[in-house]
Amino acid sequence: MFISSAFAQTAPAAAAGGDMQSSFMSLLPLVLMFVVLYFVMIRPQMKRQKEHRAMVEALAKGDEVATAGGLLGRVSKLGDTYLGVEIAPGVEVQVQRTAVVQVLPKGSIK
């Protein structure tokens, strides 16, 4: 009695193409954000992982390394997943290969 019936208006057939273009334009910012995110964050991280993997695989006996825990030492034993690192004369510890963060220049450990 107080509320009148409301009927939805149908859009003309010509406007249907405009709706599709409008949908694409609303997705465009999302696609652009993903592209920017890929080039700013994902791609550089993948590059760093690749460089780290190559450095760990190239480790050789006698290399001087720094670990993630802050230990400095010389590689004395090589294994598939673990390294023997001599941190002082006669003191050797085992660390995971992935814990090596940096290969130091020769002669930096005295």
MDAnalysis code that builds the backbone (N, CA, C; Angstrom):
import MDAnalysis as mda
import numpy as np

u = mda.Universe.empty(330, n_residues=110, atom_resindex=np.repeat(np.arange(110), 3), trajectory=True)
u.add_TopologyAttr("name", ["N", "CA", "C"] * 110)
u.add_TopologyAttr("resid", np.arange(1, 111))
u.add_TopologyAttr("resname", ["MET", "PHE", "ILE", "SER", "SER", "ALA", "PHE", "ALA", "GLN", "THR", "ALA", "PRO", "ALA", "ALA", "ALA", "ALA", "GLY", "GLY", "ASP", "MET", "GLN", "SER", "SER", "PHE", "MET", "SER", "LEU", "LEU", "PRO", "LEU", "VAL", "LEU", "MET", "PHE", "VAL", "VAL", "LEU", "TYR", "PHE", "VAL", "MET", "ILE", "ARG", "PRO", "GLN", "MET", "LYS", "ARG", "GLN", "LYS", "GLU", "HIS", "ARG", "ALA", "MET", "VAL", "GLU", "ALA", "LEU", "ALA", "LYS", "GLY", "ASP", "GLU", "VAL", "ALA", "THR", "ALA", "GLY", "GLY", "LEU", "LEU", "GLY", "ARG", "VAL", "SER", "LYS", "LEU", "GLY", "ASP", "THR", "TYR", "LEU", "GLY", "VAL", "GLU", "ILE", "ALA", "PRO", "GLY", "VAL", "GLU", "VAL", "GLN", "VAL", "GLN", "ARG", "THR", "ALA", "VAL", "VAL", "GLN", "VAL", "LEU", "PRO", "LYS", "GLY", "SER", "ILE", "LYS"])
u.atoms.positions = np.array([
    [0.818, -1.180, 0.000],
    [0.000, 0.000, 0.000],
    [0.872, 1.259, 0.000],
    [1.879, 1.292, 0.917],
    [2.767, 2.449, 0.921],
    [3.968, 2.271, -0.011],
    [4.293, 1.014, -0.290],
    [5.453, 0.728, -1.135],
    [4.961, 0.382, -2.521],
    [5.463, 1.121, -3.497],
    [5.058, 0.831, -4.864],
    [5.989, -0.220, -5.458],
    [5.533, -0.955, -6.403],
    [6.341, -1.983, -7.061],
    [7.378, -1.315, -7.957],
    [8.597, -1.821, -7.905],
    [9.670, -1.284, -8.740],
    [10.066, -2.352, -9.739],
    [10.239, -1.945, -10.940],
    [10.618, -2.872, -11.995],
    [11.975, -2.443, -12.562],
    [12.843, -3.425, -12.764],
    [14.166, -3.131, -13.310],
    [14.035, -2.783, -14.770],
    [14.785, -1.799, -15.180],
    [14.773, -1.418, -16.579],
    [15.798, -2.262, -17.320],
    [15.417, -2.712, -18.461],
    [16.362, -3.503, -19.253],
    [17.167, -2.551, -20.118],
    [18.454, -2.821, -20.195],
    [19.335, -1.989, -21.007],
    [19.162, -2.362, -22.463],
    [19.316, -1.416, -23.343],
    [19.209, -1.736, -24.769],
    [20.331, -2.690, -25.194],
    [20.140, -3.413, -26.240],
    [21.107, -4.406, -26.708],
    [22.438, -3.760, -27.097],
    [22.439, -2.540, -27.510],
    [23.679, -1.872, -27.920],
    [24.585, -1.614, -26.727],
    [24.040, -1.482, -25.543],
    [24.842, -1.188, -24.360],
    [25.548, -2.432, -23.815],
    [25.224, -3.619, -24.293],
    [25.836, -4.856, -23.804],
    [27.335, -4.870, -24.090],
    [27.774, -4.353, -25.223],
    [29.195, -4.278, -25.547],
    [29.928, -3.329, -24.612],
    [29.300, -2.274, -24.190],
    [29.891, -1.325, -23.260],
    [30.112, -1.945, -21.893],
    [29.253, -2.867, -21.481],
    [29.412, -3.541, -20.199],
    [30.674, -4.414, -20.199],
    [30.947, -5.057, -21.304],
    [32.125, -5.908, -21.383],
    [33.396, -5.059, -21.306],
    [33.379, -3.928, -21.978],
    [34.528, -3.040, -21.934],
    [34.692, -2.474, -20.523],
    [33.615, -2.179, -19.867],
    [33.660, -1.672, -18.498],
    [34.231, -2.731, -17.549],
    [33.881, -3.997, -17.755],
    [34.410, -5.083, -16.924],
    [35.918, -5.202, -17.106],
    [36.368, -5.101, -18.345],
    [37.800, -5.189, -18.612],
    [38.544, -4.019, -17.966],
    [37.986, -2.845, -18.044],
    [38.626, -1.663, -17.459],
    [38.670, -1.762, -15.936],
    [37.730, -2.440, -15.331],
    [37.761, -2.589, -13.874],
    [38.819, -3.610, -13.451],
    [39.168, -4.566, -14.315],
    [40.213, -5.550, -14.021],
    [41.608, -5.030, -14.356],
    [41.694, -3.994, -15.154],
    [42.976, -3.464, -15.587],
    [43.881, -3.038, -14.421],
    [43.394, -2.327, -13.406],
    [44.284, -1.979, -12.280],
    [44.832, -3.200, -11.547],
    [44.026, -4.233, -11.409],
    [44.487, -5.464, -10.751],
    [45.604, -6.124, -11.553],
    [45.454, -6.185, -12.850],
    [46.470, -6.772, -13.717],
    [47.746, -5.930, -13.668],
    [47.608, -4.623, -13.705],
    [48.779, -3.740, -13.642],
    [49.503, -3.881, -12.305],
    [48.771, -4.024, -11.204],
    [49.408, -4.210, -9.902],
    [50.201, -5.513, -9.864],
    [49.660, -6.588, -10.442],
    [50.378, -7.855, -10.478],
    [51.649, -7.743, -11.308],
    [51.593, -7.058, -12.434],
    [52.765, -6.895, -13.292],
    [53.853, -6.113, -12.548],
    [53.464, -5.027, -11.872],
    [54.431, -4.236, -11.116],
    [55.016, -5.070, -9.975],
    [54.171, -5.814, -9.270],
    [54.625, -6.673, -8.179],
    [55.624, -7.709, -8.683],
    [55.370, -8.269, -9.847],
    [56.266, -9.270, -10.420],
    [57.650, -8.662, -10.671],
    [57.693, -7.497, -11.311],
    [58.978, -6.905, -11.673],
    [59.701, -6.269, -10.490],
    [58.980, -5.849, -9.461],
    [59.615, -5.180, -8.329],
    [60.015, -6.164, -7.234],
    [59.229, -7.217, -7.012],
    [59.497, -8.115, -5.887],
    [59.834, -9.548, -6.296],
    [59.038, -10.159, -7.115],
    [59.178, -11.590, -7.402],
    [60.416, -11.872, -8.245],
    [60.606, -11.145, -9.311],
    [61.728, -11.405, -10.225],
    [63.092, -11.204, -9.552],
    [63.314, -10.101, -8.806],
    [64.619, -9.961, -8.133],
    [64.872, -11.051, -7.088],
    [63.823, -11.482, -6.385],
    [63.985, -12.537, -5.387],
    [64.386, -13.852, -6.056],
    [63.777, -14.164, -7.186],
    [64.133, -15.386, -7.910],
    [65.579, -15.308, -8.405],
    [66.015, -14.128, -8.822],
    [67.388, -13.949, -9.285],
    [68.375, -14.173, -8.135],
    [68.064, -13.626, -6.943],
    [68.936, -13.827, -5.777],
    [69.008, -15.295, -5.399],
    [67.860, -16.001, -5.431],
    [67.863, -17.431, -5.104],
    [68.722, -18.215, -6.084],
    [68.645, -17.878, -7.347],
    [69.433, -18.569, -8.366],
    [70.926, -18.337, -8.138],
    [71.313, -17.086, -7.815],
    [72.717, -16.777, -7.557],
    [73.215, -17.504, -6.308],
    [72.395, -17.575, -5.261],
    [72.788, -18.261, -4.026],
    [72.968, -19.749, -4.278],
    [72.056, -20.344, -5.028],
    [72.139, -21.775, -5.350],
    [73.425, -22.068, -6.125],
    [73.774, -21.198, -7.075],
    [75.001, -21.390, -7.856],
    [76.235, -21.247, -6.967],
    [76.210, -20.291, -6.022],
    [77.344, -20.097, -5.124],
    [77.522, -21.312, -4.219],
    [76.437, -21.846, -3.687],
    [76.514, -23.005, -2.792],
    [77.008, -24.239, -3.540],
    [76.565, -24.411, -4.779],
    [77.003, -25.569, -5.557],
    [78.477, -25.462, -5.951],
    [79.000, -24.239, -6.042],
    [80.387, -24.036, -6.475],
    [81.374, -24.064, -5.315],
    [80.914, -24.321, -4.099],
    [81.837, -24.352, -2.957],
    [82.873, -25.456, -3.133],
    [84.093, -25.148, -2.747],
    [85.188, -26.118, -2.858],
    [85.965, -26.133, -1.554],
    [86.729, -27.177, -1.375],
    [87.558, -27.305, -0.179],
    [88.584, -26.168, -0.157],
    [88.713, -25.517, 0.997],
    [89.649, -24.419, 1.132],
    [89.009, -23.043, 0.984],
    [87.759, -22.987, 0.533],
    [87.071, -21.699, 0.423],
    [86.803, -21.137, 1.813],
    [86.918, -19.844, 1.952],
    [86.601, -19.179, 3.209],
    [85.176, -18.652, 3.105],
    [84.355, -18.994, 4.102],
    [82.932, -18.695, 4.024],
    [82.431, -18.015, 5.296],
    [81.293, -17.338, 5.152],
    [80.557, -16.780, 6.281],
    [79.190, -17.461, 6.287],
    [78.741, -17.895, 7.457],
    [77.454, -18.583, 7.558],
    [76.373, -17.627, 8.041],
    [75.133, -18.088, 7.978],
    [74.000, -17.287, 8.424],
    [74.073, -17.021, 9.924],
    [74.716, -17.895, 10.679],
    [74.862, -17.714, 12.115],
    [76.013, -16.807, 12.499],
    [76.791, -16.351, 11.523],
    [77.877, -15.435, 11.796],
    [79.230, -16.094, 11.954],
    [79.315, -17.397, 11.722],
    [80.605, -18.080, 11.819],
    [81.432, -17.815, 10.568],
    [82.706, -17.592, 10.765],
    [83.648, -17.465, 9.657],
    [84.584, -18.649, 9.725],
    [84.828, -19.277, 8.601],
    [85.720, -20.420, 8.610],
    [86.107, -20.850, 7.217],
    [86.914, -21.900, 7.185],
    [87.428, -22.457, 5.940],
    [86.779, -23.816, 5.721],
    [86.305, -24.072, 4.517],
    [85.669, -25.346, 4.196],
    [86.723, -26.443, 4.226],
    [86.464, -27.483, 5.053],
    [87.429, -28.570, 5.154],
    [86.875, -29.888, 4.616],
    [85.574, -30.061, 4.671],
    [84.933, -31.277, 4.138],
    [83.697, -30.878, 3.361],
    [83.457, -31.608, 2.281],
    [82.279, -31.362, 1.459],
    [81.367, -32.578, 1.484],
    [80.082, -32.332, 1.655],
    [79.083, -33.389, 1.578],
    [77.936, -32.904, 0.704],
    [76.942, -33.766, 0.526],
    [75.802, -33.374, -0.304],
    [74.997, -32.254, 0.351],
    [74.722, -32.397, 1.641],
    [73.894, -31.394, 2.323],
    [74.638, -30.657, 3.424],
    [75.775, -31.186, 3.867],
    [76.517, -30.571, 4.967],
    [77.950, -30.264, 4.556],
    [78.532, -29.278, 5.217],
    [79.929, -28.909, 5.022],
    [80.648, -28.997, 6.355],
    [81.903, -29.352, 6.313],
    [82.752, -29.240, 7.492],
    [83.479, -27.920, 7.394],
    [83.284, -27.043, 8.377],
    [83.910, -25.727, 8.356],
    [84.846, -25.627, 9.542],
    [86.103, -25.353, 9.269],
    [87.099, -25.201, 10.328],
    [87.087, -23.738, 10.759],
    [86.638, -23.493, 12.008],
    [86.518, -22.121, 12.493],
    [87.739, -21.662, 13.276],
    [88.557, -22.612, 13.714],
    [89.822, -22.333, 14.402],
    [90.698, -23.553, 14.186],
    [91.997, -23.434, 14.387],
    [92.860, -24.610, 14.206],
    [92.417, -25.750, 15.127],
    [92.046, -26.856, 14.527],
    [91.614, -28.035, 15.279],
    [90.152, -28.021, 15.688],
    [89.395, -26.965, 15.346],
    [87.970, -26.885, 15.693],
    [87.158, -26.880, 14.404],
    [86.357, -27.931, 14.228],
    [85.570, -28.052, 13.008],
    [84.098, -28.227, 13.374],
    [83.238, -27.516, 12.673],
    [81.791, -27.643, 12.874],
    [81.158, -28.070, 11.560],
    [79.993, -28.691, 11.693],
    [79.233, -29.071, 10.514],
    [78.095, -28.081, 10.338],
    [77.930, -27.574, 9.139],
    [76.833, -26.660, 8.830],
    [76.157, -27.119, 7.544],
    [74.905, -26.725, 7.396],
    [74.211, -27.035, 6.153],
    [74.776, -26.168, 5.039],
    [74.752, -26.702, 3.838],
    [75.252, -25.934, 2.693],
    [74.462, -24.632, 2.524],
    [73.158, -24.689, 2.760],
    [72.322, -23.506, 2.558],
    [72.585, -22.425, 3.593],
    [73.290, -22.758, 4.692],
    [73.595, -21.762, 5.717],
    [74.745, -20.857, 5.308],
    [75.450, -21.206, 4.255],
    [76.546, -20.360, 3.780],
    [75.934, -19.162, 3.066],
    [76.287, -17.970, 3.554],
    [75.713, -16.756, 3.003],
    [76.659, -16.074, 2.032],
    [77.962, -16.233, 2.275],
    [78.929, -15.506, 1.470],
    [80.235, -16.277, 1.397],
    [80.840, -16.256, 0.229],
    [82.193, -16.788, 0.067],
    [83.127, -15.595, 0.144],
    [84.039, -15.655, 1.099],
    [84.952, -14.530, 1.339],
    [86.176, -14.632, 0.437],
    [86.834, -13.502, 0.178],
    [88.083, -13.555, -0.610],
    [89.162, -14.316, 0.161],
    [90.017, -14.961, -0.575],
    [91.114, -15.732, 0.042],
    [91.974, -14.831, 0.924],
    [92.324, -15.334, 2.095],
    [93.176, -14.586, 3.006],
    [92.453, -13.629, 3.918],
    [91.127, -13.602, 3.887],
    [90.408, -12.667, 4.765],
    [90.301, -13.194, 6.189],
    [90.442, -14.505, 6.380],
    [90.441, -15.081, 7.735],
    [91.885, -15.313, 8.129],
    [92.278, -14.787, 9.270],
    [93.675, -14.928, 9.699],
    [93.790, -15.873, 10.856],
])
